[in-house]
Amino acid sequence: MSLGRSRFQSFSWIVIPEAGRGMMTAFTLAWARSFGPLLIFAGATRMKTEVLSTSVFLEMNVGNLEGAVAVSLIMVAAAITVLIIARMFGASEAYV
């Protein structure tokens, strides 16, 4: 602001670029925590709409352990992917 910029210009040119990586990390983790499984499968109707954790439970109740393990591996792969993305976006340039 000491160089003649307005508050908005100062905010958009200084604060947003510095906080961009943190905001992307926060968005990625929030998506994974709340909306990720629901965007893939929503509901609990067998073979139509299922949440992944409910699908594991239903597969184990039916006795299909191979299916439960497959769905569990999908959840683990999604979690690892989100953690890698969060690590890439969350690493500050000062610490790399």
Protein Blocks (a to p, Z undefined) as FASTA:
>chain_A
ZZopafklmmmmmmmmmmmmmmmmmmmmmmmmmmmmmmmpgcjbehkaccfklmmmmmmm
nopaklmmmmmmmmmmmmmmmmmmmmmmmpcfklZZ
